[in-house]
Amino acid sequence: MGFFGAGSTSSTPHDASSEGATMTSLDAPAHPSAPIPVQGPAVGDALRVPLGESGLRVFPLVLGGGEFGWHVDSGAAHAILDAYAERGGNALHTSDGYSAGRSEYIIGQWMRARATRDQLVVGVRVGTNADHPGLGPVNLIRAVEASLTRLQTDRIDLLYLDATSDTKTALEDTLATAEWLVDAGKIRALGGYGHTAAQLVEARIMSSAGYPRLTVLDAPYNILRRHDFEGDLRLVAGAQNIAVTASQALEHGFLTGAHRSRDRVGSTVRGVQLAASMNRRGTRTLRALDRIGAELAVPTAAVAIAWLLAQRIVVAPIVNAFAPSHVEEIMQGVGVRLSRTHLAEIARASE
């Protein structure tokens, strides 16, 4: 099931027996209506923003690998990654728990085949893999080593610690292990997922004692999912200058506008997730996004991304894609600037 209708491609088979015709075709001038070939770097290559105080610079939209190895096979995933990179994207997000590590393996294959590792910022969330669960010292080291092997790389640029995966290990023990991983060159920066405001404060106190800082926070956040983040968590993250990479940016695909009927989403896990937003509030919100998208001549999904980027604490939303055509639509959101009137309209609709 995709967020949008997938685009179609066509190809013409090469006739090896018609050598003369082939030479004539190659020598003939291009038709005046033929598309102009794209040459040189993508426009997005010049668009990089600092990821808080991590020392990393990223395109302001992170491509998530949550569907790779699950709804998206290896070939389709590589096409999606190609589409993202061709438009100037440089930041990827995956987890050792996505399809039991299959997502990491697919991304690793692509990076090796395209020789793009040094141009990318790779973020990995750890803690939920069944072989190395939690954030205890032994399992954390084993999880990182396993991720490095699947990704076919020697380092993880941004390691997200999944606090929801472990409620027993002391934060100090986890940060001490992370310090060793940083010193060993296996990770460059540290981020958090599922941490409470109190845990962020505790982590900052420990950083004053020499432990590595949590400089990035992955928080589920979008137009319809605001209240869990817009409280103490947002205040503390802002006060600590923690960069937020908002996940669930499109609320499981609902904010793309592609799914509006309960009868058509089915009873799968994704269908249940989508159906949860199909209420009066969700309908009002989509109508507002539709209207603004029509005014600005951009897809509904792009408006949802633009809303997140208008929240000053959000540096780069994390968005999954099902097809290359989805990548083109969501990346348009980076170039959209919503007015105060637009933001007020969205706020009223989503109350």
QUIMO-V471554 format. One record per pair of residues at least 12 apart in sequence whose ideal C-beta (glycine too) atoms are under 6 Angstrom apart, sorted by sequence separation. I is the first residue (numbers start at 0). J is the second residue. If there is no record, write none. Layout:
I/J + I/J
//
This chain:
46/58 + 177/189 + 304/316 + 93/106 + 261/274 + 128/142 + 288/302 + 43/58 + 258/273 + 261/277 + 125/142 + 216/236 + 253/273 + 62/83 + 251/272 + 189/211 + 191/213 + 251/273 + 123/146 + 253/276 + 189/213 + 190/215 + 191/216 + 192/217 + 216/241 + 218/243 + 220/245 + 304/329 + 62/88 + 134/160 + 188/214 + 221/247 + 250/276 + 215/242 + 216/243 + 217/244 + 219/246 + 221/248 + 223/250 + 305/332 + 158/186 + 219/247 + 300/328 + 304/332 + 309/337 + 58/87 + 61/90 + 62/91 + 63/92 + 64/93 + 69/98 + 76/105 + 80/109 + 217/246 + 221/250 + 256/285 + 300/329 + 58/88 + 68/98 + 89/119 + 90/120 + 91/121 + 92/122 + 93/123 + 94/124 + 95/125 + 163/193 + 181/211 + 298/328 + 301/331 + 305/335 + 58/89 + 61/92 + 89/120 + 96/127 + 133/164 + 134/165 + 155/186 + 156/187 + 157/188 + 158/189 + 159/190 + 160/191 + 161/192 + 162/193 + 170/201 + 174/205 + 301/332 + 58/90 + 65/97 + 73/105 + 77/109 + 96/128 + 123/155 + 133/165 + 161/193 + 162/194 + 178/210 + 305/337 + 57/90 + 68/101 + 95/128 + 135/168 + 157/190 + 159/192 + 178/211 + 68/102 + 127/161 + 134/168 + 177/211 + 297/331 + 301/335 + 67/102 + 121/156 + 122/157 + 123/158 + 124/159 + 126/161 + 196/231 + 116/152 + 120/156 + 136/172 + 174/210 + 196/232 + 199/235 + 203/239 + 68/105 + 124/161 + 127/164 + 139/176 + 143/180 + 64/102 + 67/105 + 126/164 + 297/335 + 134/173 + 196/235 + 306/345 + 111/151 + 136/176 + 64/106 + 107/149 + 143/185 + 43/86 + 44/87 + 103/146 + 107/150 + 256/299 + 41/85 + 43/87 + 107/151 + 41/86 + 104/149 + 255/300 + 41/87 + 103/149 + 95/142 + 103/150 + 100/149 + 254/303 + 291/341 + 95/146 + 223/276 + 249/303 + 287/344 + 159/217 + 287/345 + 248/307 + 287/348 + 222/284 + 245/307 + 57/120 + 284/348 + 55/120 + 283/348 + 284/349 + 124/192 + 245/313 + 248/316 + 243/312 + 243/313 + 248/318 + 244/315 + 245/316 + 246/317 + 242/314 + 244/317 + 237/312 + 222/306 + 55/156 + 222/349 + 53/188 + 53/214 + 52/214 + 53/215 + 51/214 + 51/215 + 50/215 + 61/244 + 52/240 + 51/240 + 51/241 + 51/242 + 50/242 + 92/317 + 79/320 + 82/323 + 83/326 + 79/323 + 82/326 + 86/330 + 78/323 + 79/326 + 2/252 + 2/255 + 66/319 + 3/257 + 61/315 + 63/317 + 65/319 + 2/257 + 60/315 + 63/318 + 59/315 + 60/316 + 61/317 + 63/319 + 57/315 + 50/314 + 48/314 + 0/269 + 60/330 + 60/333 + 59/333 + 5/322 + 6/324 + 2/321 + 5/324 + 1/321 + 1/322 + 3/325 + 2/325
//
